[in-house]
């Protein structure tokens, strides 16, 4: 349809036809911009003015029916209306007069502008706010369907309404991106001051993920709060507290470097005791260390002269409790000495029965988890993988039972050895025992055994060859030299 | 006898006053209630909640916003009232409503 074709339209203010949404021509001076128009600025109209001067208005404007004063409020076509006024060559314009509810009017105005991406973010935000305030029960989900935008689009516009006016304006000026504003709005629960600070931080940061920046701000805040609480607790507990704001105490040393735990406790009553609370950028945001600000007070010579503390660091360390390596070694030597004497005795020494028990229990205890599992399988445990050496030894009270368990563990060890050294002595004993009781080796085992046998024969040849080589070293060296000479020549 | 107005005014219709406001983990969820105690909006965005509040205040004259830790604000033509006015999100709400057009 060509709207400039006047034969197809009615002229004058035919209100009856207009309310049916029909096309008509209206004088320019009866059209008034709608006060609820979301577009605050009409932008540069010069191109449009030139176009209207040349071709007139090609698309009809959409207006509401005339009010009591005979004026029609514009719904769509504010820019064309303004350009037509500025052109001065147009007196009547094509319009569609349509009766609409206030909500429909704003929806239409919003849809028209939003879908062309002509509105600024602040204008979109205002329009969404206005729409939401007009209709009862209009949720973001419903609104997005009506204006043809995604729910995320609507939610982001609604979310930034919590920002201070200054920062909402900053979105339009480009100082704050919409994504950053949306992320900043999630910090609304921190209070207006922090909300402002988050906006400030995001406006300054051109790069990076705004959501991560807000999360980082929250972490910093949490650590700051924790640090302040830690300082308060330390000040309530200790007479001297060095915080992050104080200069670091000179010559201070952590108590752990000077004293044992008892000494650290005793040091708390000393005048040189202090607590240092440091900020950290990780974890809880603080560290508390108890320190001695004058470690020389506890030096041995000062203690002996009566000028220092009784807590001399080298006097208070009880060797029996903490540094017991000497006592341990002494005890071990005593035990070994007695064992050597007992072994040497033919009578009154360690009995064969006790030696057997020690040997078998030692074998069982030292077996690896895999061998214990195999032994448990041999012994018929229901859940062999869960069995431990303690479980195996639990029921082995008699020598016969102990021998049975130890034999199963030895078989388990041999089974384990199959996979790394099929030719080991325990392994061959184990296989021989199985064979003697009527077992026929399976293919894999037979192959492994054959390979081992071949390898043993080859090894024997190699050893013989090595022995021969050792005997003729000199002649070999001479041969090598002669070969090199041949190559050079 | 003085009426405990500060405590009563921020309790939405049909809800009980909370004696303690225990901190909760995670982002707070804001519930907007109308004067009949009906939930209008439940959202993690205070901006979305405030949009609903503006509508309710324009339509019914008042609205309540309650968060996960049971802190509540009453919003009416006179502004924001709460028994925990120093709570950060309530201060944000107050500041935004005071400065926004």
Boltz contact constraints between the chains, C-beta under 6 A:
constraints:
  - contact:
      token1: [A, 129]
      token2: [B, 51]
      max_distance: 6.0
  - contact:
      token1: [A, 132]
      token2: [B, 51]
      max_distance: 6.0
  - contact:
      token1: [A, 132]
      token2: [B, 55]
      max_distance: 6.0
  - contact:
      token1: [A, 133]
      token2: [B, 54]
      max_distance: 6.0
  - contact:
      token1: [A, 133]
      token2: [B, 55]
      max_distance: 6.0
  - contact:
      token1: [A, 133]
      token2: [B, 58]
      max_distance: 6.0
  - contact:
      token1: [A, 158]
      token2: [B, 47]
      max_distance: 6.0
  - contact:
      token1: [A, 158]
      token2: [B, 48]
      max_distance: 6.0
  - contact:
      token1: [A, 158]
      token2: [B, 51]
      max_distance: 6.0
  - contact:
      token1: [A, 159]
      token2: [B, 45]
      max_distance: 6.0
  - contact:
      token1: [A, 159]
      token2: [B, 47]
      max_distance: 6.0
  - contact:
      token1: [A, 159]
      token2: [B, 48]
      max_distance: 6.0
  - contact:
      token1: [A, 160]
      token2: [B, 47]
      max_distance: 6.0
  - contact:
      token1: [A, 161]
      token2: [B, 47]
      max_distance: 6.0
  - contact:
      token1: [A, 161]
      token2: [B, 50]
      max_distance: 6.0
  - contact:
      token1: [A, 161]
      token2: [B, 51]
      max_distance: 6.0
  - contact:
      token1: [A, 162]
      token2: [B, 46]
      max_distance: 6.0
  - contact:
      token1: [A, 162]
      token2: [B, 47]
      max_distance: 6.0
  - contact:
      token1: [A, 162]
      token2: [B, 50]
      max_distance: 6.0
  - contact:
      token1: [A, 162]
      token2: [B, 96]
      max_distance: 6.0
  - contact:
      token1: [A, 165]
      token2: [B, 99]
      max_distance: 6.0
  - contact:
      token1: [A, 185]
      token2: [B, 47]
      max_distance: 6.0
  - contact:
      token1: [A, 188]
      token2: [B, 46]
      max_distance: 6.0
  - contact:
      token1: [A, 188]
      token2: [B, 92]
      max_distance: 6.0
  - contact:
      token1: [A, 189]
      token2: [B, 28]
      max_distance: 6.0
  - contact:
      token1: [A, 189]
      token2: [B, 88]
      max_distance: 6.0
  - contact:
      token1: [A, 189]
      token2: [B, 89]
      max_distance: 6.0
  - contact:
      token1: [A, 190]
      token2: [B, 88]
      max_distance: 6.0
  - contact:
      token1: [A, 191]
      token2: [B, 88]
      max_distance: 6.0
  - contact:
      token1: [A, 191]
      token2: [B, 91]
      max_distance: 6.0
  - contact:
      token1: [A, 191]
      token2: [B, 92]
      max_distance: 6.0
  - contact:
      token1: [A, 192]
      token2: [B, 91]
      max_distance: 6.0
  - contact:
      token1: [A, 192]
      token2: [B, 92]
      max_distance: 6.0
  - contact:
      token1: [A, 192]
      token2: [B, 95]
      max_distance: 6.0
  - contact:
      token1: [A, 195]
      token2: [B, 92]
      max_distance: 6.0
